[in-house]
Amino acid sequence: MNDQPEELVYDFAVIGAGIVGSAIARDLAAFDRSVAMIEAREDVCEGTSKANTAILHTGFDAKPGTLESAMVSRGYTLLSDYAAETGIPIEHTGALLVAWTEEERDALPALQDKAIANGYERCEIVDADEVYRQVPSLGAGALAGLTVPDESIICTWTTNLALATDAVNRGATLHTNARVESIAREGELTRLHTAAGTISARWVVNAAGLGCDHIDQKFGYDRFHVTPRRGELLVFDKLARPLIDKIVLPVPTSRGKGVLVSPTIYGNVMLGPTAEDLEDRTDTATSEGGFDFLLDKGRRLMPQLLDEEVTATYAGLRAATDHGDYIIDVDRTQQYVLVGGIRSTGLTSGIAVAEHVTAMLAEFGALGDAPRADLPDPPRMPNLGEAFTRPYQDAARIEGDPEYGKVVCFCERVTAGEIRDAYLSAIPPVTLEGLRKRTRAMNGRCQGFFCGAEVGDMAEKHCTRGPNNTIRTPRPSLKGADR
């Protein structure tokens, strides 16, 4: 008797189920091809896509002529349209770049010229009076500003989940807890030996984020290296939201965009990020030094903000590289696509990157005919945005289903109906952290202190306990591979 599991064989295997990988899998699944999404962690949206500043960028300050600039500019339009289709919450707040020194003020015309070179022509240089008219709570000493009217805030979690759900609904197979350990090219197939077993594919797309250089090396390359850059952020209570209604940016440097103050889609105010290069690609711990740095910056940027309560802190890792631009390349011999060096701008550019990759593969004849005519409609995602009607506010919805009137998490006004729906979705949560990303439960002022037990009890009704006391959702395996 053979107890070995059957080999899973796909036309395409996409390594990484963050925003970029999910967007690529979604586009590939539009064709008559089998697609695997291979994620090292237990859920989608667990890397850079999970913890960032959640800003939908116009690309005004990207380096003109780069692939990143083109992808961010195109991605802004594509994601804005996709958000309208799927219900991903966006607030078009606009942004204000603030100059605090003479040197920074002198740099504003060049930044405006850069925006124009990137195809964005709506930036305007304004004087100090206009800066304080737009943001009265700003700290003293601002000299001038540059407006960016179309910068926006968005829900990064819902973006990732929408794209991954769309891919699964189109027939892609999601494999989680499947870290790629070794790779072997044999004939027309690449065998990916993962922590969850062997997955083989005719084409492999490397969208592994922080691990993309390691995967690239397994294909025999040594063309770039990723340095995890940690960004720590402070999240202030919703009571701070009246202080600011737009994104306040510093004049950028070679190390990044610097520390900003921004409203969030959930009604809070965010301060950050730091920029600290590390060696450990898993180190998302916050630090006392990082908090001191942010509080010092906040004291100058917006002193009143420091009078408000900090309700959450978090850190994310960006995939900084020594290349300085996105790297998207096709190896036709190995039938391998590298999608590397995608920093936090991948939130905005992800759908454009997928479009770009799909076009390249189509040129090589890897996709066959035109996209299928029987594609399902895009998923309609639950609204997590505070500026839009939430279920607990929707009388008609509550009348149709009283579960939407039963508030479980009072800080974030999350209802029993929303928690139930999360577990009935195409990609349900497998941990309480996953439930938090899908509903905002336990994400508010008390961080689950009051609602944690009830939320946990509801999760128990839908889940069983797995290794390390994680919550696992029993569900049908999402498989669409050739067997």
C-alpha positions, 0 to 999 in steps of 0.5 A: 500500500502506498501511503505517499500523498499524490503529487500536486501539479499546477500550471502556475505556482505563485510563492507568496500570498501577500497583496502582490502574490494574491493579485498575480494569482488572481490574474493568472486564474482568469485563464484556463490554467491551474494556479497554486498560491503558496504561503509560508505562514498560516494565513494570507496578509501576514508579511509586509502587506499586514503591517504598513502605513496603509496609504494609497499612493499617487506615486508623486515622489517615486523616482521618475523613469523607474518600474516602481514609478510606472507601477505605482501610478498605474496601480493607483488607478487600478486599485481605486477601481477595484476598491469600488467594485469590491467594497474595500474602504478608501478615504481620499483625504489628500496629503500635505508635505511639510517643510520645517527647515529652509533646506526642506522648503528649497527642496519643494520645487524639485519635488513638484517637478518630480511629481510632474515627471511621474505624471501627477500634476496636481501638487501645489506649493503653499506658504505657512499660513495655508499649511496651518489653515489646512492642519491647525493642530500642526506644531509650530515652525512649519515654513511651507508645504506641498499639497498632494490632493489625491493621496488616500488611506485604505484598508490593507487587510481588506485589499489583500483578502479581496485579491486572495478571495478573488483568486480562490473564487476563480479556481486558484488553490491556497496552500498555507503553512507551506514554506518553500524549503528546496527547489528542483527543476525536473524536465518541464516541471519545477518541484517545490518541496515545502513544509506542507509537501511537494507542489509541482508547477510548469511555471513558478512566480516568486512573489515572496516579499522578504524572502524573494532573494532566497527563493531567487537563489534557489533558482541559481541567481545572486542578483540582489539582496533583501534587507528587512527594514523595520517600521514601528508605528503608534496608533492613537485613540479615535478621540484624536481623529479631530486633530487631523483629516489628511496625511501629513508627510515630511520631506522624504530622504534617501532612507524613505518617506520619514515619520508621518502623521495620518488618519486611519481608515478605522478612525484612529490616528497613526504616527510613524514609521521608524526605519531600522535595518535588521538582519532577522526577517521575522523581527516585528517586535516593537522597541523602547527606542523606537517609541522614544524616537516616534514620541520625540518626532510627534512632539514637534509634528503635532504636540496635541497628539501626545495628549491622546491615548496610544491604543495600539503599537505595531511594527512591520518589515519592508523589503529594502533591497540594494537594487533601488527599484522593482525587479521583474524578470522572466527566465524562459528556460526555467519557466520562472518569474521573479517579482522582487524588491517590492517595498511597501508601495506594493499595496498600491502597485500590486494589481499593476504588477500583476497586470505587468507579469501577466502581459509578459507571460502572455508574450511567451505563450504561457497563458494560451487563449484569452481570459475565460468568459465565465469568471465570477464577479469580484467578491463584495468585502465587509466594510471595516472603514469608519467613514462608511455605514457599518452593519450595526448602523444599518437598520434594514440589514439588522431587520433582515438578520438580527445578528448584525444588531448584536455588538460583540466588540464594543470598542470597534462595534463589531457584531456577531453577524460579522464574526459569523460571516468571517468564518463562512467566507472563502478564506476564513480565519485560522487564528484570532489574529486572522479574525481581527484582520477580517472584522476589527474585533479586539482591535480597539481601545481595550485590545480585547480585554473586555470582548476577548472571551466572548469573541473567543467563545464565538470562534470556538463554535466555528473552530477546533484547536490546532498545534500550539493552541492555534484556532483552526477552522474546519473547511473544505480543502481549496484545491483545483490542481491537476491530480 
